[in-house]
Each structure stands twice: as C-alpha cells, then as structure tokens.
C-alpha cells in the first residue's frame, strides 16, 4: 500500500499573469508529483474570503483575499508520498527573500504577498481545500 497523499496547490495571479504555469507544473512533475486534477478559474473576493477564512483575524486577510481574486489562478490537486510536506519544501518560505535556492518562491516570487504559489499546510487542510475547489 502506498502512502500517497494529496495536497492542494494554487498558482497565484502574479505567476499566471507572467505565464509561469507550465514552468511551475514542470517543477512539480520533476519532484515526482502527479497532477491529478487542475483547472484555471477566477474567483470572487467572497470566495477568497471563504477559502482564507482560517486567516480572517490576521491583519493581511483583506489584502490576501483581494489578491487571490485579482486575476486567474490555477488550482491543482497534487499527489505523491508525503505530498503536503514535499509541496511545502518545494514552494519555499512564504517570503521569497527567505526561500532556499531551487524553490518555486525563490525562483518566481515577487514579494511576501505575490509569492506565486499556495499549498496546503496539513493533510487535514489539504482535504478541506481540495473539497473547496473540486467538490463536483
């Protein structure tokens, strides 16, 4: 039995705007991730607010919601062993300046807000976030 896990990944508006979807997907594939589902969508601010509800008490909440709903995003379900942790390692630190070489945010992130990608932070949240976007 494999220990495959699923995690949610979002390619954020700043990366979509710069046509980085394929480069970022290639980085996932090279690390052994399977892209199980994907779609390009644009969400309303109200949907972003629901998605980021866990952060609603934080000072950056409103800006985060404005930003996620500011342009098209690519939402993906990634699968591999220890997917949540592997994805977080590949994404790199939230602030691209602090991210390690070879991580997505080091390579493509513009700022702490425009850091190109989102990934689930736990297996529990991965399930919730996947259901949020892929509940069909």
C-alpha positions as CSV (number, residue, x, y, z in Angstrom):
1,X,0.0,0.0,0.0
2,X,1.4,3.4,-0.9
3,X,1.5,6.4,1.4
4,X,0.3,8.7,-1.3
5,X,-1.2,11.9,-0.1
6,X,-3.0,14.7,-1.9
7,X,-2.4,18.4,-1.4
8,X,-3.9,21.5,-3.0
9,X,-1.7,23.8,-4.9
10,X,-2.7,27.2,-6.3
11,X,-0.6,29.0,-8.9
12,X,-1.5,32.6,-7.8
13,X,-2.4,35.6,-10.0
14,X,1.1,37.0,-10.2
15,X,2.5,33.8,-11.7
16,X,-0.4,33.2,-14.0
17,X,0.0,36.8,-15.2
18,X,3.6,36.1,-16.1
19,X,2.7,32.8,-17.9
20,X,4.6,30.7,-15.4
21,X,2.0,27.9,-15.2
22,X,4.0,25.4,-17.3
23,X,7.3,26.1,-15.6
24,X,5.8,25.7,-12.2
25,X,3.9,22.5,-13.2
26,X,7.2,21.1,-14.6
27,X,8.9,21.8,-11.2
28,X,6.2,19.7,-9.5
29,X,6.5,16.9,-12.1
30,X,10.3,16.8,-11.7
31,X,9.8,16.3,-8.0
32,X,7.6,13.3,-8.6
33,X,4.2,15.0,-8.1
34,X,1.2,13.7,-10.1
35,X,-1.2,16.5,-11.1
36,X,-4.4,14.6,-10.5
37,X,-6.8,17.5,-11.3
38,X,-6.4,21.0,-12.4
39,X,-8.4,24.0,-13.6
40,X,-7.9,27.6,-14.3
41,X,-10.5,29.8,-12.7
42,X,-11.1,33.3,-11.4
43,X,-12.8,33.5,-8.0
44,X,-14.8,36.3,-6.4
45,X,-13.5,38.1,-3.4
46,X,-16.3,36.4,-1.3
47,X,-14.9,33.0,-2.4
48,X,-11.4,34.0,-1.5
49,X,-12.7,35.1,1.9
50,X,-14.2,31.7,2.5
51,X,-11.0,30.0,1.3
52,X,-8.8,32.0,3.6
53,X,-11.3,32.0,6.5
54,X,-8.6,30.5,8.7
55,X,-6.7,33.8,8.4
56,X,-9.6,36.2,8.9
57,X,-8.2,37.6,12.2
58,X,-4.9,38.4,10.7
59,X,-4.0,42.0,9.5
60,X,-3.2,40.8,6.0
61,X,-6.5,39.0,5.5
62,X,-8.3,41.5,3.3
63,X,-5.3,42.1,1.1
64,X,-4.8,38.4,0.7
65,X,-8.5,38.0,-0.4
66,X,-8.2,41.0,-2.8
67,X,-5.1,39.5,-4.3
68,X,-6.3,35.9,-4.8
69,X,-9.4,37.2,-6.5
70,X,-7.5,39.8,-8.6
71,X,-6.9,37.5,-11.6
72,X,-7.0,34.0,-12.9
73,X,-5.5,31.2,-10.8
74,X,-4.7,27.6,-11.5
75,X,-5.9,25.2,-8.8
76,X,-4.4,21.7,-8.8
77,X,-4.6,18.5,-6.8
78,X,-1.1,17.2,-6.4
79,X,-0.4,13.6,-5.4
80,X,2.7,11.8,-4.1
81,X,4.1,10.3,-1.0
82,X,4.1,12.9,1.8
83,X,2.6,15.4,-0.6
84,X,1.8,18.1,1.9
85,X,5.4,18.3,3.3
86,X,7.1,17.8,-0.1
87,X,5.0,20.6,-1.6
88,X,5.8,23.0,1.2
89,X,9.5,22.2,0.8
90,X,9.3,22.8,-3.0
91,X,7.3,26.1,-2.5
92,X,9.9,27.5,-0.1
93,X,9.4,30.1,2.6
94,X,6.4,32.5,2.4
95,X,8.8,35.4,1.9
96,X,10.7,34.8,-1.4
97,X,13.7,36.6,0.1
98,X,13.9,33.8,2.8
99,X,13.3,30.9,0.4
100,X,16.0,28.5,-0.4
101,X,17.6,28.3,-3.9
102,X,15.7,25.9,-6.1
103,X,12.3,26.6,-4.6
104,X,9.3,28.0,-6.5
105,X,9.1,31.1,-4.4
106,X,12.8,31.8,-4.7
107,X,12.7,31.5,-8.4
108,X,9.4,33.2,-9.2
109,X,8.1,35.0,-6.1
110,X,7.9,38.8,-6.2
111,X,7.1,39.6,-2.6
112,X,5.6,38.1,0.6
113,X,2.2,38.7,-0.9
114,X,2.9,37.9,-4.5
115,X,4.7,34.7,-3.8
116,X,3.4,32.8,-6.8
117,X,2.0,29.7,-5.1
118,X,-0.2,28.4,-2.3
119,X,0.0,24.9,-0.8
120,X,-2.0,23.2,2.0
121,X,-0.2,23.3,5.4
122,X,-1.6,19.9,6.7
123,X,-3.3,16.8,5.5
124,X,-6.5,18.0,7.2
125,X,-6.4,21.3,5.5
126,X,-5.5,19.7,2.2
127,X,-8.8,17.7,2.2
128,X,-10.8,20.9,3.1
129,X,-9.0,22.9,0.4
130,X,-9.4,20.3,-2.3
131,X,-13.1,19.9,-1.5
132,X,-13.4,23.7,-1.7
133,X,-12.3,23.8,-5.3
134,X,-13.1,20.3,-6.5
135,X,-16.4,19.4,-4.9
136,X,-18.0,18.0,-8.0
